[in-house]
Amino acid sequence: MASFTVWWLIAGVLVAAELLTGSFYLLMLAIGAVAGAIAAHLGASETGQILSAALVGTAAVVACYLLRRRQARMQPAESDRSMNLDIGESVQVENWAADGTAQVRYRGAQWTVVLRPGNAPTPGTHRVAEVIGNRLLVDKL
């Protein structure tokens, strides 16, 4: 069997393993196997194929790890729309209490609303910016 065929089979097995486990890093290793297959197609020696697969796979895993780590720090789950579908929704505030909170009816329940710093406590429509426990942190629209 040709060496490039072995690399393509390795890449296929890694993709199938990723589909079964959900580990995105296996796709990065599959990219490394594809680099080994390309090196084999270009006529590189076995050492060159292994070296190219290892370097590309390792670089892809490290890049994926650093990118995911940076994105996790950028936005906490409390204010991330993909994690909490309440972010960006509108609520109607009738009046504010002296302590800077209000009670609103939202999604069929009573919620405590808190203004984000820098906003004046005025009645009207507000947008949910964060969900902190059972409180909605809002901005004036």
Secondary structure, 3 states (H helix, E strand, C coil): CCHHHHHHHHHHHHHHHHHHHCCHHHHHHHHHHHHHHHHHHCCCCHHHHHHHHHHHHHHHHHHHHHHHHHHHHHCCHHHCCCCCCCCCCEEEECCCCCCCEEEEEECCEEEEEEECCCCCCCCEEEEEEEEECCEEEEEEC
